[in-house]
C-alpha cells in the first residue's frame, strides 16, 4: 500500500486571532465528504491514529500524519473550543497515485506505462556462450536457443537453391518430385522456293512429358509479295518439335529463311 505525508509535520497552526491553536484538533475526512478517514503514524501504515489528531502546546500536530495513497483527504482544523479555523479539501498523493513507487519485486525492474510506475519482469538477452549457429526462439512462455534454419545452397552458374537459370532454360521445384522446366531458343526454317517450309527442333534437355510449345516469327521479308507464313506446330514429342510455315497460296513462295523464336513448358525428372 502506498503512503504519503498528508500534512507538513513542522507546520504550526494558529487560531482565528493568530495565537497558537494549542489544544485544538485536526480532523480528517474522505475528500469532498464528512466521512471520517483514518490517518497513520508511520509510513508502513501500521499505526492507525484514527481520524482525529491533537494539536500540542507548540501549535503542531502531536503525531506524524501519513495517509493511504489510494485516498484523497479533507482536513478541518479546529480550535480548542471547537471553532473551525480552516478547511482544506482534496489532499492526495503528490503527483497522483500513478507517481507512487510500487514495492520492489525480486527479478523485476521499475518501468512505466506512461502514466503509472510499474514493476515488470526483466527480459534479458540469452547468454550466447556455446550457442553457435543458433537463433533465439520461443516456446510461447520462455525464450530459448534453437538451431538456425538451413540456408538454400549458394548457387553457381545461375543456380540458387532449387532454381536453375541458363541462357536457354529455367527449372525449379520445391525440393521433391518433378521439376517444372522452361526451355527456349531461336532458329530459322530454310528458304524453300515454294509456299511452305519447316524446321525440326531438338530439345537440348528432353522433357519427361510432352511439353507445350509456342513460336513466333521474328522477320517479315521471306515470301514474295510480302506475304507472311501461317505458323503451325507439328509432331511435338518429349525430345523436340517441328514448326511449319505456309503462305497458303500457290504462287507466293518462301525465298528467304524464316527466323523464329520458340519456348516450351513442361516437366523433367528431378
Buried (B, 14 or more C-beta within 10 A) or exposed (E): EBBBBBBEEEEBBBBEEEEBBBBBBBBBBBBEEEEEBBBBBEEEBEEEBEBBBBBBEEBBBBBBBBBBBEBBBBBBBBBEEEEEBEEEEEBBBEEEBEBBEEEEEEEEEEEEEEEEBBBEEEEEEEEEEEBEEBEEEEEEEEEEBEEEEEEEEEEEEEBEEBBBBBEBBBBBBEEEEBBBBBBBBEBBBEBBEEBBBBBEBEBEEBBBEEBEBEBEBEEEEBBEEEBBBEBEBEEBEBEBBBBBBBBEEEEBBBEBBBBBEBBBBBBBEE
